[in-house]
Amino acid sequence: MNQVAVPFQSRRQLLTNAALAGAASLGGLGAWAKSLAAEPPPEVTTVRFEKDPATCIAPQAFQELLRGEGFTDIRYVELTDAHLRRADAAKLDFLSDMIAQGDVDFGRNFAPALVLGMNAGAPTTILAGLHLGCFELIGKNEIRTLADLKGRTVGIDLYESGSSRPLIMIMTSLVGLDPAKDLHWVPSLRSIDLFVEGKIDAFLAAPTELPEVREKNIGHVILSSMTDRPWADHYCCMLATHTEFARKYPIATKRVLRAILKAVDLCVAEPKRVAQLLVDQRYMARYDYALQALSEIRFDVWRDYDPEDTLRFYALRLHEAGLIESSPQKLIAEHTDWRFLEELKRELKA
């Protein structure tokens, strides 16, 4: 039998081709492949993320996209109690602290938590907003408004305390409450369990909890970031990196952001497939919960909404509540870089 000569390919080329094929099956190549061909490779091929249990950033769905971008060593760092204690001692949210300490290169968190980290001097740079509408404030049925929380107990999850507490403080201060005096804070591993047991009056439900809240008809929605303004007009979660990483590795930074934004698009275009990935990789236990969370979060807005507006909004609210000293203008000037996002908006139009 005659043998057909096959051109030699290096191991790196084979891995890249395989990754491109996998990414194509996820979301198609299109303009992405053209950009890859025209750009130099990333300066580094290792990239680290906080292992996010939420569906906000969908890191679970973009591994093939990252490989297609040239990253061969993709690591996820577990958030531990030690991380939380260290962040609390530094008066930072967990992500800003993990970035500052060099544990991770990229991650997402609620916008107000990132603003607090910026104000505290964390070396973080915000690259983009990811989505709208991922949290709801749940209370007992007799609690109809934010003002009704005066004198009540509010649960905050330890793993989200740097995010949920500032949000609740902003919300309640806007209606005339003093959150330090008028609310009683109860930290726990799962506030939803304390609420069901009748030990707290309200809690902030994250995306992973909302399907359970709906199915079990737990409490009453006091405020929803999906429908209630001004919260529904601003990004919930934003993507951050270490300032030095973005400065030192601009090609890698752009490639990571592109993979993430394509993964965000996948959440819109193929939610069933992404939901199955969440379950297969054990980020969520139930497919129906994963699919419901993906259907409720607004992943379709990263091209249209201005992330700087979100940071300005939350920085002003945090300043009014006495939680930060720096002006929004100063924080935005020192802790944002929109160049990569603007390039990708032009590049990924469809």
C-alpha positions as CSV (number, residue, x, y, z in Angstrom):
1,M,0.0,0.0,0.0
2,N,1.3,3.4,-0.9
3,Q,1.9,5.8,2.0
4,V,0.8,9.4,1.9
5,A,3.4,11.8,3.2
6,V,2.1,14.0,6.0
7,P,3.7,17.3,6.8
8,F,5.5,17.4,10.1
9,Q,3.7,19.2,12.9
10,S,5.2,20.1,16.2
11,R,3.4,19.1,19.4
12,R,2.4,22.7,20.0
13,Q,0.9,22.9,16.5
14,L,-1.1,19.8,17.1
15,L,-2.4,21.1,20.4
16,T,-3.3,24.4,18.9
17,N,-5.2,22.7,16.0
18,A,-7.0,20.5,18.4
19,A,-8.0,23.4,20.6
20,L,-9.2,25.3,17.5
21,A,-11.3,22.4,16.5
22,G,-12.8,22.1,20.0
23,A,-13.5,25.8,20.2
24,A,-15.1,25.7,16.7
25,S,-17.5,23.1,18.0
26,L,-18.3,25.4,20.9
27,G,-18.9,28.7,19.3
28,G,-17.5,28.8,15.7
29,L,-14.4,30.5,14.5
30,G,-15.4,33.4,12.2
31,A,-13.6,36.6,13.0
32,W,-11.8,34.9,15.9
33,A,-9.7,32.7,13.6
34,K,-8.7,35.7,11.5
35,S,-7.6,37.6,14.6
36,L,-5.6,34.6,15.8
37,A,-3.7,34.3,12.5
38,A,-2.9,38.0,12.5
39,E,-1.6,38.3,16.1
40,P,1.6,37.2,17.8
41,P,1.2,34.4,20.4
42,P,0.6,35.3,24.1
43,E,3.7,36.3,26.0
44,V,2.9,33.6,28.6
45,T,1.0,30.3,28.2
46,T,0.1,29.8,31.8
47,V,-3.0,31.7,33.2
48,R,-4.6,31.4,36.6
49,F,-8.2,32.1,37.7
50,E,-10.1,32.0,40.9
51,K,-12.2,28.8,40.8
52,D,-15.6,30.6,40.6
53,P,-18.6,28.6,41.9
54,A,-21.0,31.1,40.3
55,T,-22.2,31.0,36.7
56,C,-21.2,34.7,36.2
57,I,-18.0,34.3,34.3
58,A,-18.6,30.7,33.0
59,P,-14.9,29.8,33.2
60,Q,-16.1,26.3,33.0
61,A,-17.1,26.8,29.4
62,F,-14.1,28.7,28.0
63,Q,-11.2,26.3,28.5
64,E,-11.2,25.3,24.8
65,L,-11.4,28.9,23.8
66,L,-8.4,29.7,26.1
67,R,-6.5,26.8,24.5
68,G,-7.3,28.1,21.1
69,E,-5.9,31.5,22.2
70,G,-2.5,29.7,22.9
71,F,-2.8,29.0,26.7
72,T,-1.5,25.5,27.4
73,D,-1.6,25.6,31.3
74,I,-4.9,26.8,32.6
75,R,-5.2,26.8,36.4
76,Y,-8.1,27.3,38.8
77,V,-7.3,28.3,42.4
78,E,-9.7,27.2,45.1
79,L,-11.1,30.0,47.3
80,T,-10.3,28.8,50.9
81,D,-11.0,30.0,54.4
82,A,-7.4,31.1,54.6
83,H,-8.0,33.4,51.6
84,L,-11.1,34.9,53.3
85,R,-9.3,35.5,56.6
86,R,-6.4,37.2,54.8
87,A,-8.7,39.3,52.7
88,D,-10.6,40.4,55.8
89,A,-7.4,41.3,57.6
90,A,-6.4,43.4,54.6
91,K,-9.9,44.9,54.3
92,L,-10.2,43.7,50.7
93,D,-12.7,41.5,48.9
94,F,-11.4,38.0,48.3
95,L,-10.6,38.6,44.6
96,S,-8.7,41.8,45.0
97,D,-6.7,40.2,47.7
98,M,-6.0,37.1,45.6
99,I,-4.9,39.3,42.7
100,A,-2.8,41.5,45.0
101,Q,-1.0,38.5,46.6
102,G,-0.3,36.9,43.2
103,D,-2.5,33.9,43.6
104,V,-4.5,34.5,40.4
105,D,-4.2,36.5,37.3
106,F,-7.9,37.1,36.5
107,G,-11.2,36.9,38.1
108,R,-14.7,38.4,38.5
109,N,-16.5,40.0,41.3
110,F,-19.4,42.3,42.1
111,A,-18.6,45.9,41.0
112,P,-18.9,47.5,44.4
113,A,-16.5,44.9,45.9
114,L,-13.9,45.7,43.2
115,V,-14.4,49.5,43.8
116,L,-13.7,48.9,47.5
117,G,-10.5,47.0,46.6
118,M,-9.4,49.9,44.2
119,N,-10.0,52.4,47.0
120,A,-7.8,50.3,49.4
121,G,-5.0,50.4,46.8
122,A,-5.2,46.8,45.5
123,P,-3.1,46.6,42.2
124,T,-6.2,45.7,40.1
125,T,-7.2,46.8,36.7
126,I,-10.8,46.4,35.5
127,L,-11.1,45.2,31.9
128,A,-14.8,44.8,31.2
129,G,-18.3,44.3,32.5
130,L,-19.6,40.8,32.1
131,H,-23.4,40.9,32.6
132,L,-26.4,42.4,34.2
133,G,-28.9,41.0,36.8
134,C,-27.6,38.2,39.0
135,F,-28.7,38.9,42.5
136,E,-31.9,39.4,44.4
137,L,-32.5,40.5,48.0
138,I,-34.9,38.0,49.6
139,G,-36.8,38.7,52.8
140,K,-39.7,37.5,54.9
141,N,-43.1,38.0,53.3
142,E,-43.9,40.9,55.7
143,I,-40.8,42.8,54.5
144,R,-42.0,44.6,51.4
145,T,-39.4,47.4,51.0
146,L,-35.8,48.2,51.9
147,A,-37.0,50.5,54.6
148,D,-38.7,47.6,56.3
149,L,-35.3,46.1,57.0
150,K,-34.7,48.5,59.9
151,G,-33.9,46.5,63.0
152,R,-33.9,43.3,61.1
153,T,-31.2,40.5,60.8
154,V,-29.5,40.2,57.4
155,G,-27.5,37.2,56.4
156,I,-24.2,37.5,54.5
157,D,-22.4,34.5,53.1
158,L,-18.8,34.3,54.2
159,Y,-17.7,33.5,50.7
160,E,-19.5,36.6,49.3
161,S,-19.3,38.9,52.4
162,G,-16.9,41.3,50.6
163,S,-19.5,41.5,47.8
164,S,-23.0,41.2,49.3
165,R,-22.5,43.4,52.4
166,P,-21.4,46.5,50.4
167,L,-24.4,46.0,48.1
168,I,-26.9,45.8,50.9
169,M,-25.3,48.8,52.6
170,I,-25.6,50.9,49.5
171,M,-29.2,49.8,48.9
172,T,-30.3,50.6,52.5
173,S,-28.4,53.8,52.8
174,L,-30.2,55.1,49.7
175,V,-33.6,54.8,51.6
176,G,-32.3,56.6,54.7
177,L,-31.2,53.7,56.8
178,D,-27.8,53.5,58.6
179,P,-26.7,50.0,57.7
180,A,-24.1,50.0,60.6
181,K,-26.8,50.7,63.2
182,D,-30.1,49.7,61.7
183,L,-29.2,46.3,60.4
184,H,-27.9,43.3,62.3
185,W,-25.4,41.3,60.2
186,V,-25.2,37.5,60.5
187,P,-22.3,35.8,58.7
188,S,-22.7,32.1,57.7
189,L,-21.7,29.6,55.1
190,R,-25.2,29.5,53.6
191,S,-27.5,32.3,54.5
192,I,-30.3,30.6,52.6
193,D,-30.3,27.8,55.2
194,L,-30.5,30.3,58.1
195,F,-33.4,32.0,56.4
196,V,-35.3,28.8,55.9
197,E,-34.7,28.0,59.6
198,G,-36.2,31.4,60.6
199,K,-32.9,32.7,62.1
200,I,-32.5,35.7,59.8
201,D,-35.0,38.1,58.1
202,A,-33.3,38.7,54.8
203,F,-30.3,37.7,52.6
204,L,-28.8,38.4,49.2
205,A,-29.3,35.5,46.8
206,A,-26.6,34.8,44.3
207,P,-27.1,33.2,40.9
208,T,-26.4,29.7,42.1
209,E,-29.1,30.1,44.9
210,L,-31.9,31.8,42.9
211,P,-33.1,28.6,41.2
212,E,-33.5,27.0,44.6
213,V,-35.3,30.1,45.9
214,R,-37.7,29.9,43.0
215,E,-38.4,26.2,43.2
216,K,-38.9,26.1,47.0
217,N,-40.8,29.5,47.0
218,I,-38.4,30.9,49.6
219,G,-39.3,34.3,51.0
220,H,-40.2,37.4,49.1
221,V,-38.2,39.4,46.5
222,I,-37.5,42.8,48.1
223,L,-35.3,44.0,45.3
224,S,-34.1,42.4,42.0
225,S,-31.1,43.5,40.0
226,M,-32.8,42.0,37.0
227,T,-35.8,44.3,37.0
228,D,-35.4,47.1,39.5
229,R,-33.6,50.3,38.6
230,P,-31.0,51.6,39.0
231,W,-29.5,48.2,39.7
232,A,-30.8,46.7,36.5
233,D,-29.0,49.4,34.5
234,H,-25.5,48.5,35.6
235,Y,-23.2,45.6,35.4
236,C,-23.3,43.2,38.4
237,C,-20.0,41.5,37.8
238,M,-16.8,42.8,36.2
239,L,-13.5,41.2,35.1
240,A,-10.3,42.2,36.8
241,T,-6.7,41.4,36.4
242,H,-3.4,42.4,38.1
243,T,-2.3,45.8,36.8
244,E,1.2,44.5,36.2
245,F,-0.1,41.5,34.2
246,A,-1.9,43.8,31.8
247,R,1.1,46.1,31.5
248,K,3.6,43.3,31.0
249,Y,1.5,40.9,28.9
250,P,-0.9,42.9,26.8
251,I,-1.3,40.2,24.1
252,A,-2.1,37.6,26.7
253,T,-4.5,40.0,28.4
254,K,-6.4,40.6,25.2
255,R,-6.5,36.9,24.4
256,V,-7.9,36.0,27.8
257,L,-10.5,38.7,27.6
258,R,-11.5,37.6,24.1
259,A,-11.9,34.0,25.3
260,I,-14.1,35.2,28.2
261,L,-16.3,37.4,26.0
262,K,-16.8,34.6,23.5
263,A,-17.8,32.3,26.4
264,V,-20.3,35.0,27.5
265,D,-21.7,35.0,24.0
266,L,-22.0,31.2,24.2
267,C,-24.2,31.6,27.3
268,V,-26.6,33.5,25.1
269,A,-26.3,31.4,21.9
270,E,-26.1,27.9,23.4
271,P,-27.4,28.0,27.1
272,K,-28.3,24.4,27.1
273,R,-24.8,23.3,26.1
274,V,-23.2,25.6,28.6
275,A,-25.6,24.4,31.3
276,Q,-24.5,20.8,30.6
277,L,-20.9,21.8,30.8
278,L,-21.6,23.4,34.2
279,V,-23.0,20.1,35.4
280,D,-20.4,17.8,33.7
281,Q,-17.6,19.8,35.4
282,R,-19.4,19.8,38.7
283,Y,-19.8,23.5,39.1
284,M,-23.6,23.0,39.6
285,A,-25.4,19.8,40.6
286,R,-28.5,20.2,38.6
287,Y,-28.9,20.9,34.9
288,D,-32.3,22.6,35.4
289,Y,-30.8,25.0,38.0
290,A,-27.8,25.8,35.7
291,L,-30.1,26.4,32.7
292,Q,-32.4,28.7,34.7
293,A,-29.5,30.7,36.0
294,L,-28.1,31.2,32.5
295,S,-31.5,32.2,31.2
296,E,-32.0,34.9,33.9
297,I,-28.6,36.5,33.8
298,R,-28.2,39.2,31.1
299,F,-25.2,38.0,29.2
300,D,-26.2,39.8,26.0
301,V,-25.1,43.3,26.9
302,W,-21.3,43.5,27.0
303,R,-21.1,45.2,23.7
304,D,-23.7,47.8,24.6
305,Y,-23.3,49.0,28.2
306,D,-20.5,51.2,29.4
307,P,-18.5,49.6,32.2
308,E,-17.2,53.0,33.3
309,D,-20.8,54.1,34.1
310,T,-21.1,51.1,36.4
311,L,-17.9,51.9,38.3
312,R,-18.9,55.6,38.6
313,F,-22.3,54.7,39.8
314,Y,-21.1,52.3,42.6
315,A,-18.2,54.5,43.5
316,L,-20.5,57.5,44.1
317,R,-22.9,55.3,46.1
318,L,-20.0,54.0,48.2
319,H,-18.7,57.5,48.7
320,E,-22.1,58.7,49.8
321,A,-22.3,55.8,52.3
322,G,-18.9,56.8,53.7
323,L,-17.3,53.5,52.6
324,I,-14.6,55.0,50.3
325,E,-12.6,58.2,50.4
326,S,-11.2,58.4,46.8
327,S,-13.2,60.1,44.1
328,P,-14.7,58.0,41.3
329,Q,-12.6,59.9,38.7
330,K,-9.4,59.0,40.5
331,L,-10.3,55.3,40.9
332,I,-11.4,55.0,37.3
333,A,-8.2,56.7,36.0
334,E,-6.0,54.5,38.1
335,H,-7.7,51.2,37.9
336,T,-9.3,50.7,34.4
337,D,-8.0,49.9,31.0
338,W,-10.7,49.8,28.3
339,R,-8.3,49.4,25.3
340,F,-8.7,45.7,25.1
341,L,-12.5,45.8,25.3
342,E,-12.8,48.5,22.6
343,E,-10.6,46.5,20.3
344,L,-12.7,43.4,20.8
345,K,-16.0,45.3,20.4
346,R,-14.8,46.2,16.9
347,E,-13.4,42.7,16.2
348,L,-16.3,40.6,17.5
349,K,-19.2,42.5,16.1
350,A,-21.4,39.5,15.3
